[in-house]
Amino acid sequence: MATGSFATSGADLELVGIQKRFPGFTAIEHLDLVIPAGSFFALLGPSGCGKTTTLRLVAGLEDPTRGSILIGGEDVTHRKPFQRPVNTVFQSYALFPHMTVLENVAFGLRRRKMAKPLELAQEALELVELEHLASRKPTQLSGGQQQRVALARAVVNRPALLLLDEPLGALDLKLRRQMQLELKSIQEEVGLTFLHVTHDQEEAMTMADTVAVMNKGRIEQLGAPEDLYELPHTAFVANFLGQSNLFTGPVLEATSHAIAVEVAGTRVLVPKARARKHSGEVTVGIRPEKLRLLTEAPPTTAGVNTLGPGTVTDVSFSGVSTQYQVDVPGADSVTVFAQNLDFGPVVTPGTEVWVSWKVDHGFGLEDSASEEAKFAPELDTATIAVQAKRDLAAELEVS
């Protein structure tokens, strides 16, 4: 891909003490956030957590009840959308069906009376490798191609900050995964700051340098995708970002290196550096793919935790791996992912088994109970499309 004149730097985004209240509820209680220039940042969370509201505040499509928004060090809190160095790629793409691809991309440039709008639009189409489809109408394109046109239309305006509002939600699984890699590649080439809002965990982890997990209007945890996955701080993050086996029990002993927690009558060790609490009741966790499934009681081994015996209650084949549900008395159901190195399941329902894992793979949470996220009703596709076109019009408005 050729970047040409689009290899411009992004800008820092800083949210300071943001609060957003609507009649009857508070969408964001208090939000402080800094996104470095040139980064690919994802806001991840369930419906109703406040992530889309945050994006709309940054775009200028909503006004904060309290707090400040700074882009590149400049306070833009009270600026109109078209006065901000920001563009948005919407889930519905919001393309104009009566215009050609080239005209769609050049639309914002013409509204701003920019010089050589068609030439710049052609460069943007080259960036997303669609220059050969410049004369087609949006209805003649695939979903993935329409998504690229929407991206080109946003990038052509050379914003310091590009907002991605669930941009891949309308694509099928295979195309969505392809576009995840392509979007990341484009971001690296153009050097803009990307703020990506999504509820898709895989999408966030695949594309973003940094992920912020939101829940009920606040950020529960922020960091690199691998850090959030390997060392979640709360039960919500542990369960929302992938799957986790969580066990709660009293701390029996704490040394300088580890804590011992009683789980189902067994001492389970967790490295002290990987535990958020070191006394009282502690919830410890282990990811399903870190577990080994054993059909005989294993010998006691240093650095290894073991639970069992338990009984296999369910076996689900998913191609790459097989998922086992194991009922361990006192520990509820334990989920195990086993890679399919052999043909067929290793064990069948009713088999007596033990599960084990390396002590270094476990983690301890700062809370002891998993709270369900508060979900808001999803908008239908038609409503999303209408709203996106209104938001685009607000972004492109000229005085």
N, C-alpha and C positions, 0 to 999 in steps of 0.2 A: 504494500500500500504506500502511496506517495502522500506525504503530509503537506508539502509545499508551504504555503503561507499560514497553515493552520498549526504549526509547531510553536504555539505561544504558551506562556506560562499561565497556570491557574492562580488562584488567590486563596489565602486562608479564609475560612469561615469560622466565626466565633459567635456563639449564642450565650448571652449573659443573663442569668436569672429569669429565663423565659417562663411565663405562665400564660395559659390560654383557657379562658372560661367561656362556655356557651350557656344559654339559659337551661338551667336544670342539672348541669354537670360540668366537671372540670376535665378537659382533655389532657392538659399538661400542667402539673402542679409546680414544679421547679426544675428547670433544665439549664445546666451549664455544659457547654460542649465546644471543643476546639478541633477543627478539621484542618490539617496542614495543607498548604498549597501543593498541587500536583498529585494528591493521593486519591485512591479509589476507596471511598468510605461507604459502608452499608449500615442502614438502620433496619434492624430485623426485629420482627415481633408479630403477634397475632392481630387479627382485626380488632379495632377498638383500643389499641395500646397507645396511640398518639403519634405514630410514625408519619402517617400521611398528613396529619395536622402540622407537624414540624416542617415537612417539606413545603406545604402551602404557605407557612409563615415566612420561610426563607425566600420563596418566590414572590412574596408580596401579595398573594391571593387571599390572605387573612392577616388581620392585625393582632399583635400580641396584646393580652390584657396588661401584661407587665413585662419588663425586660428589654434588652437591646440585641440587635442583629448587626454584626459587622462583617463586611466582605472586603478583604484586602486592607484591613485596618480602618475602613470608612464606615461610619454608622449609616445604615440604609433602612433603619427601622420604620421610618415614616415616608419612605420613597414609594412611588407607584411601581408596579411590576415592570413597566417598560423603561423605567429609570434605573433599573438594577442590572449589573453585568451578569445576568442569569438567563438560562434557557432551560426548558423542560421537555423531556420525551415522555409522552403519556402512554398509558396502557393501551388505549384504543387507537393510538397513532395520530388521530385528529387530522388526517389528510383531506384535502379538498378534492372531491371526486371529479369535478368538472375541469380540473387543471392537469397538465402533464406532470410527470415526475420533476422535470427541470423547473417548471413554473412553481410547483409546490416548494421546492428548495429555495428558489429565488424570492418567494413571496415576502418574507420579512425584510430582505434587503431592499426591495422596491418600496415597501412602506416607510423605511427609514431613509429613502432617497440616497442609497449608497451607490457609488460609481461602479460600473461594470457588474451589475448583479448576476447576469447570466454566466459570465466568465467565472465568477466566484462560485456560483452554484455548480457549475461543471466540475470545478476543482473538488468541491465537497462530495460530489457523486463519485469521483475517482477515488477518494479516500475510502468510501464504503464499497468500491468495486461495482458500481451500478451505472457507470457512464453510458454503457451500451443500451440502457433502458430509459434514457432521458426523455424520449418522446412518447412513452406509454402513459396510460392513465392508471391511477392506483388500483382500480378494479381488475386490471390485467396483471397484477403482481401477486405473488404468494405472500403469506403472512410474514415470512422472514424478510422478504424484499421490502415490504411496506415498512417494517420496523427499521430497516437500514435507511430508507428515505427519510423517516421521521428523525433519525439520528443525524443525517446529513443536514437537514433543515435547521436543527439545533446548533450543530457545530459551525455552520457557515457564518453565523453571527459572531463567532469568536468570543463566546462568553468566558468570563473568568471562572464561572461555576456552572456545571451542567447537572441538572436534577433529573433523575430517572425514576419515574413513578410506576412501579411494577411493569417495566417495559416489555417483559417477556411472558406476561401472564396469559396472553391469548394464543401462544404457540404450542404445538404439540411437543412431547417430551424430547424426541430426538433433535428437533430443530432448536428447542430451547437450550439444550446442552451445547449445540454448535454455536449459537449466538452468545452464550456466556463467554466462551473463549474468544470470539471475535470482538466483543465489546471490550474485554480486558486488553486485547491487543491494540485496539484503536485508542483507548485511554492512554496507554503507555506511549504511543506514537505522538499524539497531539499534545500531551503534557497538561491537559486541563484537570481541574479538580472535579471529581465525580462524586455526587451524593446519591446513593441508590437506596430506594425504599422498597422493601420486599418482605413477604411472609415466608418465602421459600428458603429453608436453611441451606440446602445444597447450593442454591444460586448465590447466596451471600458468601459462603465459604469458598466457592470456586473463584469468584471475581474480585472480592474486596481485599485490600491490604489490612484494613481495620474494620471490625464489626462492633456495633453497639446493640446489645439486646435490650429492647424496650418492653416494659410491662406496666400497665396502668398509669401511663403518663410520666414514667421516669425510666432512667437507664439503670438496669440491674447490673450489667457488667459490660466492660469495653476492653477490647484488645485484639491481637492477631487471631485469626480464625483457629489456628491450631492450639493457641493458649486457652481460648474459651472452651474448646472441645475437650482438651486433655485435663483442664483444671477449672471446672465451673465453680462459682462461689455460692450459688443458691440452687435450691431444688428446681425452681422455675427454669433457670438456664440449663441445668443438667438434663431436664426432660424435654425442653423445647428444642435445644440444639442437639438433635440425635436422641438416642434412647439410653437410659441408665437404669441399673439396678441399685436401689437405695435401701439401706438398712439403718434403723435407728436403735441405739442402745446406750447404756451408761459407760462412761470411761472407767475402765478397771485400773489402768496404770498409765502413767506418762513418764517417758524417759527423755533424755536430751535429743533423741533421734526419732522417736515414734510414740504414738498413743495406741493403747489396746482397748478396743470397744467390744462389749459383749453382744453378740448376734446369734440368736438361736442356740444359746448355751455354749457358744464357741468364742474364743478370743480372736478377734479380727484386728490385724495391725495396719496402721496407716502412717506413712512418713509424716513427722511433725510439720515439715515444711510444706506438705500438701494438704494440711488440715487447717480450716479457718477457726475452729474451736478446739480447745485442749482439755476441757473439763465438763462435767455434767452430762446431759444427754447430747449425743452427737449423731448426726446422720452421715454415714459413710457411703460411698458409691463406687461402682465399677462398671465400665462400658461392656455391653454384651459380647463384643468381639475379642475382649481381653480374657474371657473365661475359657477354661478347658473343661471338657465333659469327660468324666472317667467312669468306667463301669466297675471298678474295684476301689476299695478304700485305699487312698495313697498313703505312703509313709510320711511322717512329720518331717518337713524340710524347711530349713532356714530360708527366710525371704519369700515364703509361699503361704497364702491363706487358703483354707479349705472349708467348705460347707457341705453338710450331708450326713447321712444319706437322704436323698430325695427321690421323688418319682416323676418320670417324664409324663406330662399330661397332654402335650400337643407337639406335633412335628409339622413344620411348613417348609416346603422346598421352594426356593426363590431363584434358582439358577446358579448364581455365583456362590451362594451360601445356603445353609439350612438353619432355620430358626427353631430352637427347642424351648418349650416352657417346662420348667422343673418346679414341682411343688416341694419345698423344703419346710418341714414343720418348724414354726417359730419365725420363719423368714419370708412367708408368703411365696408368691410365684417369682422364680428367677428366670430371666431371659438369657439364652446363650446363642450366639451366632457362630456357626462352625463353617469354615471354608470347605467347599466340596472338592476335596483332593481325591476322594474315591467315589465310585458309582453308588448312588443311593444313600439314604440316611444311615448314620452310624448306629443309632438305637431307635427303638419303636416305643410308642406310648405304653406305659406300664412298667418300663424298665427301671430298676433301681440304679441310681447314679450319684456321683459326687461332682461338685464343681470346685475348681481351684483357680487362683490367679496370683501373679506376682505382687508382693506387697507394694512395690514401687509404682504400680499402675493404679492403685486406689486413690481416692480423694475424700476429704472431709468438708462438709458444707457449713456455712455460717448460720443456716436456719435448720429447723428440725421437722418441718411439715411442708408438703408441696401444696401451694395454692394454685387453683385453676385460674387461668387468665380470664379476664372479663371480655367476652366477645361482643362485637356490635354487628348488626345485620349488614350483609354485603349488599352493595348496590347492584342492580341489574346492568347488563351490558349496555343497553340503550341509554340509561341514565349516566353511566360513566362516559360514554361517547359525547353526549350533550355537554356535560360538565367540562370535559377536556377541551372542547372547541371554545367554550366560553373563557376558560383559563388561557388558552392560546391567544384569543383576541385581546385579553387583558395584557398579556406579555408584549404583544406587538402594537399596542395602542400608541399613537403619537399625538402630541399636543398641537 
